[in-house]
Amino acid sequence: MLSIARAIHVKNSAISLSTNLTVSTNIIATSAPTTPHKHRLYDSTLKSLPKSGKLDEALRLTESSPSKSPATAPDAEACALFLPSCISRKALEHGQRLYLQLLLYRARPNQDLLSNPRLKSKLIPLFSVCGRADEARRVFEDGGEDVDLPESVWVAMGIGYSINGYPKEALFLYYEMVSRFGQLDNFAFSMALKACSDLGDLRIGRAVHAQVVKATEDPDQVVNNALVRLYSEDGCFEEAIRVFDEMPQRNVVSWNSLIGGLVTKDGVFEAMEAFRIMQGKGMGFSWVTLTTILPVCAQVTALVSGKEIHAVMVKSTAKPDAPVLNSLMDMYAKCGAMDYCRRVLDGMQSKDLSSWNTLITGYAINGLMTEAMESFQEMICSSFSPDGITFIALLSGCSHAGLTDEGCRLFERMKIEYAVSPTVEHYACLVDVLGRARRIEEALGIVKNMHFKPTGSIWGSLLNSCRIHGLVPLGEAVAKQLFELEPDNVGNYVMLSNIYASAGMWESGRTVRELIEKMGMKKEAGCSWLHVKSKIHTFMAGGSNGFRNSSEYKKVWQRLMEEAGYVPDTDVVLHDVSEETRAMWVCGHSERIATMFALINTGLGTPIRITKNFVFA
């Protein structure tokens, strides 16, 4: 992962987004010193004042620089000493005041400091980190074609574009650099590779990689990290691993780039394995590592791994910030461990709205709506105002818990009491609340009276209600709307087919399935996984034949049938086949295979947590 905090290269000095000066003093200059001793004292004072936050005094001192007479502008050295602290503190106003001074003095003979590459390389990052890419570009272009800028200034502008969300402009600048300078350095390569990653443009990224290979300078760690990120985020895992393996040195950022890229492309199991290897090598971690890997633990319900990460956090001397702790809470919530989730919140010194939303969402998805509503009231009493995410969690929870009246009241309170404007997602939740309760006419009224056009999520909520209650004519009408909005969403066709099958309309269901096949669409295969003995085991629907034919499987299955009285529910098989075939298909469902595996390989009383296609079961 390319670090924005990387220093911007200047041929004779390094420009950093923060200063490492540690000189401290309370001296305030009142006149311009003239002797060498006073000149050194002046420099020391100018370095220390911004470090201690006294930017106003530092700016006044810059205006009374040693070389300044009433007719001269601040000298370049004074400005160069002042600007790094403006960058690190994002002190836009102070930087603009200095920039204005330089503009006012530039018309005088020998006073055009804005053409000084060293100052350009500091003014551009200042405006960039303050979100003023247009002002940074103005500084960059000041002087026109007459000013021969070094490569470092071009890189500074490219990074400015990149951190402000303009990767295309950063690449256009890189093209100009190639034609102007020919051979570029690692700073330019890392800037261009980050822009390629942000755009998801693998073709140009490969071209930049070719230039890296041809360069006389060996790629440094930042360039290699950028390459790993580029390839892993585009799903080219073999190339990402090849670059990673060839790196002479790896740091935490290198591993973060690999893990983050794997997560981006849903390589969750590979990401878990990479994190495990990273820790085995004693590499340590950063908070970025944890905010990346904790959601992976949540996604595959790897509670044991999540607890191990929590233990490492507790032992760390550094204190985790709110985003890290929120990720930890989310992991516990999605693994069903709400007692741990609540404990993390109670231990947080600085809770934010996301912390409360995570807790409320956790209770809601685990069916604990009483606790969710109590936490909502507790949040209000703690002087936090709910937002749209809060109400999506509560409305969704009411829908699945069958709390129809409470859901409708919450929707009205959201608008009137808390002044939160409902979005499409809120209306979809309300339609689902009413639809599940078979209050279809009210749900249709909501859809007709909305201030915006119904989306796929809203029609999808209605179609699901039709499936639940067997409403074939309405289901056909709703499906028609969905087919127009989302013609490539195979789930809508499958749901209509299931509606027909539940009503015994086998021919209609077969027609829909033939249409799916004709259109070249495929339903995602059922997949379940669980975490047993420090390993994640994956099961596909209809697969695992070796395990299902094993003596252990048959033994446990026989006990379930004879001692527990288990009978497969064949009503869920919506196909016109024999009862024996239905039972065989039910037993081949991925979650049932995973459950059998857990019963065989875990001890008595051990909770079984299974995830099916990213849904916790």
Salt bridges, closest charged atoms under 4 A:
ASP43 OD2 - HIS39 ND1 3.76
ASP56 OD1 - HIS94 NE2 2.81
ASP56 OD1 - ARG97 NH1 3.39
GLU77 OE1 - ARG118 NH1 3.03
ASP112 OD1 - ARG106 NH2 3.41
GLU135 OE2 - ARG132 NH1 2.69
GLU141 OE2 - ARG137 NE 2.60
ASP142 OD1 - ARG106 NH2 2.56
GLU145 OE1 - ARG180 NH2 3.72
ASP198 OD2 - LYS194 NZ 2.66
ASP198 OD1 - ARG229 NH2 3.04
ASP220 OD2 - ARG6 NH2 2.97
GLU233 OE2 - ARG229 NE 3.05
GLU239 OE1 - ARG206 NH1 2.40
GLU273 OE1 - ARG276 NH1 3.02
ASP330 OD2 - LYS334 NZ 3.32
ASP346 OD1 - ARG342 NH2 3.03
GLU378 OE2 - ARG342 NH2 2.81
ASP405 OD1 - ARG439 NH1 3.17
GLU406 OE1 - ARG409 NH2 2.94
GLU412 OE2 - LYS415 NZ 3.50
GLU417 OE1 - ARG413 NE 2.97
ASP432 OD2 - ARG436 NE 2.87
GLU442 OE2 - ARG439 NE 2.83
GLU507 OE2 - ARG510 NH1 2.52
GLU563 OE1 - ARG559 NH2 3.57
GLU591 OE2 - ARG592 NH1 3.79
GLU591 OE1 - LYS612 NZ 3.18
